[in-house]
Amino acid sequence: MPAADKTEVEAIIFLHIPKSAGTTLNRLIEWEYPLCQMYSVDPFFFKWSRDRLWRLPRQRLQKFRVFKGHMRFGLHKILPQPATYLTVMRAPIDRVISVFYFMRNYKLHPNHLKFRREKWTVEDFIKEPHTRDNIQCKMIAGVPYEQACTAEALVLAKSHLVQHFSVVGLTKRFEESLALMKLRFAWS
């Protein structure tokens, strides 16, 4: 007798771009799925938790329905189940200004004391080399944080958006973006 047709459930990979409404979307996702079916990359220990995720055995990975957090594109390559991506993007200038105020005002941020001690302004912040790089582009392209954002990375990011992302939301149109996510993922 042939084995029953078992259709695999598609995993959702939420690529959380910092300061782009991702924390809000994280909470909404947590209402939709049991916590035991989610793997969250920790926002402060993201390198450790992302590396841990990539070392999990395939049997363990297959139990997760949602992967979410600050990580770059590429997780689908190691998953045993089919997967699609989801992200929310923000106008780059608005995002950088938000990052500045977050780092300056959030006392647990590693750069908080430096910002206060050196009395950084927005102008000081945007002069930093890592600030000028478009982190949204690099994350979607799958480029390591330490590498520069190049024209090739932009081409790759655009290709990934078209080929691998089911929904790309916008912070300026967050409610409409949520409506698209609700339809695509059958959220309540």
Buried (B, 14 or more C-beta within 10 A) or exposed (E): EEEEEEEEEBBBBBBBBBBBBBEEBBEEBBEBBEEEEBBBBEBEEBEEBBEEBEEBEEEEBBEBBBBBBBBBBBBBEEBEBEBBBBBBBBEEEEBBBBBBEBBBEEEEBEBBEEBEEEEBEEEEBEEEEEBEBBBBBBBBBBBEEEEEBBEEBBEBBEEBBEEBBBBBBBBEEBEEBBBBBBEEBEBE
